[in-house]
Amino acid sequence: MIDDMEKTLRPVDTPMPQFPSKVITLKDGQKMVMRQIGREEIPSLLPHVEPLIHLERDFYNIVASRLYAELLGYSTYRVQDEYVIVGQIDGELAAIVNGRIVNPEVGTSYHTFTLKRGLRIGALAFATKMEYHFDYLNQKEVLVVAESPIGFRRWMEEYKLVKRFHIPHELGGCQSWALTKELYNNVKSTLVLGTRPVPADLLAKAKAAILAPKDPPKP
């Protein structure tokens, strides 16, 4: 039960279709399950994000800080229409992506957070996020910014994003860029990977617990 004041503070979420879980075979043969999680699983993510708030390498500190706040905002009903998708390998957390819908036609990308480096997991997770926006939310474009040179090369250059510099991005910083439906379709066959349905044993292991990564990013 929530009181009337709390009801006033909470935004009213727009009904959104659930992202259908999928499994991606990584270049080393490991299987990564990508699945959407609800508010009830956010507390199990926070302990894995918090240590990276203090890692200055590759701008992990600013990205982890903002992501931590976004996850709290989602779990406490202080952000409207946000979603969170995680990537897990044998239950271990490998990636987190989040964003939200601005309106029925436009989405905004918040963060793509990689906890296991060297397997293009970040690129695969970002592509999964775009898959959700375009193939399941049926949006026309997604607003994107980058907080690091790595992000700029992966998103702006690899996807050939178009400038939307007249639109302020919710994260602040540099101006918005956009992935349009047309640009997404141009790269979908090569960048959006994974198969469905996820084998029952893999999905069950992922849902059982979000485990700490064995080799998280280090200074």
N, C-alpha and C positions, 0 to 999 in steps of 0.2 A: 504494500500500500504506500502511496506517495501523497504528500499533502498538497494543498492548492498552490502554495508558493513554488514547490518543485515542479508542478505541472506547468506553471507560468514560465519557468526558466528553461524547460526542455523544448527544443524545436520538434516539430512534427515531421517525422521522416516520410519521404515519398516511397511507396511500395516499389521495390526493386527485385528483379529476378535473381535467383541465386546463381552464382558462378558454378558451373558443373566441374567437379574435380577432374584433373587429368594427371597423367604421369609422363615425365620427360626422361628419356635415356640420355645421360650426359656422355661426354666424349671418352670418359674412362670406364663407361659401362654401368655406372651407378644409376639408380632410379630415383628421381626426385618427384615427389607428389606435390602438386600445386592445388591448394584448396582454400576456400573462403572460410573465415572464422567469424564467430559472433562475439558480442561483448563479454560473454562469460569466459572466454579463453584469453582475453587481453592480460589479466594478471600473470599468466604463465609466460607471456612474452617479455614483460618489462624487465625482469632480472637479466635477460640476455642482451638487452639494448643499453641498459644503464652504464655498464663498464666502459662502453665505447664513447660515452659522452666526454671522456677524458683522453681520448686518443686523437692527437692532432694530425696524424698522417692522413693524407688524401681527404681532408675535410670531414673525417668521420665524426669529429666533435660537434660541429654545427648540425650535420645531418642527423646524428643520433639524438641530439638535444631536441630538435624540432620533431622528429618522429616520436620520441617519448611523449612529448606534449600532445601530439595528435592522437596517439593511442589512448592517453588519459581522457582527452576530449571526447573521443568516441565512446569509451567505456562509461563515462559519466553523463552521457547525453548532452554534450555541449557543442557538438558539431552536427550540422544537418546533412543527411544523405551521404555519409562516409561509408567506405567499405575497407576491409583488410583481407588480403590474401597472403598466405604463407607458403614457402617451399620447404619441404622436409625430406631428408635422406635417412632412411632407417629410423625415422622419428626425430632425428636431429634437425634443429632449425638451421636452414641454409640461406633463406631470403625472406624479406617482408616487403610487400608493396601495398600502397594505399593511395586513395584519392577520393573524389566525391563527384556527384553530378551537380552541376550549377543550374541547369535547366534541362528539359527533355532533349535538346539538341547539342549541348555543350557540356563537356566534363573537364575536370581539372586533375592533373597528376600531382600528388604530393611527393612521395618518396619511393625510391627503389633502393633497398638496403640489403647489402650482401654480407653474410657472415662466413662464407666459405669462398675463398678467392681462387682464381686460376682455371675455372671450368666454364667461363662465360655465364655463370649463374645469374649475374645481374642483368645481362642482356636478355636471357631467356625469361626472367621474371618480369622485366619491363614489357616484353612482347606479350606475355600473358595478361598483364594489366590492360594493354591496348586491346587485346582480344575481348576482354570483358566489356570495355566501353563500346566497341564497334559491333561485335557479333551478338552480344546479349542485351546490352542497354540500348543498342541501335542509335548511337549518337553520331553526329556529323563531324565533330572535331573535338580534340582534347588539348587543353592548354598545358604547356610544359615549360619549366625553367631548369637550369643546371646550376649546381653549387660547386662544381669542380671541373677541371679540364677533362677528366675521364668521362664525366656525365655529358659534357658538351659534345665530345667526339662520338659517344655512344648514341645519343638521342638526336641532337641537332644535325650532325653530319651524316650519320649512318641512315637515318630516316628521311633526310633532306627536308627537315621541318621548315615551315614558312613563318615569316615574321608576323606577329600580332602585337607590335610595339605600342599600339594605342590602347591595349587592354592590360591593366595592372594585374599581375598574378598575386594570388593570395599569400604566397610565401615571401613576397617582397623581392628586393634585389633587382636583378636584371629584368628586362621586359619579357612579356610572354612570347613564346613561339607556339606553333600549333601543328599537331598531326591531324591531317584531314582524312576523311574516309577514303578519298582517292589515293593518297600517299600510302595509307595503311594497306589498301588492296594491292598496291604495287610491290610491297615487300612481304606480304603475308605468307606466301608460299615458301620463302626462304628463312624468315625470322621467327615465325610463330610455329613452335613445335609442340609435340605431345600427342598422346592418344587417350581415348576414352572407350569404355569405362576403365577406371583404375581397378586392377585386381583386388579382390576383397581383402586379402591378407595385407597388402601394402596400405590400403586405405584404413584398415582397422588399426595398424601399428601407428599411423600418423595421428589418428584421432585419439589414441590411448593416452598420449602424453607428448608435449612439445619439449624435447630434450635439448640440453645445452650442446652447442657445437663443440667438437673435440679440439678443433684447431681454429679458434676465432682470430680475427685480425689483431696483430700486435704492433707495437711501435717499431 
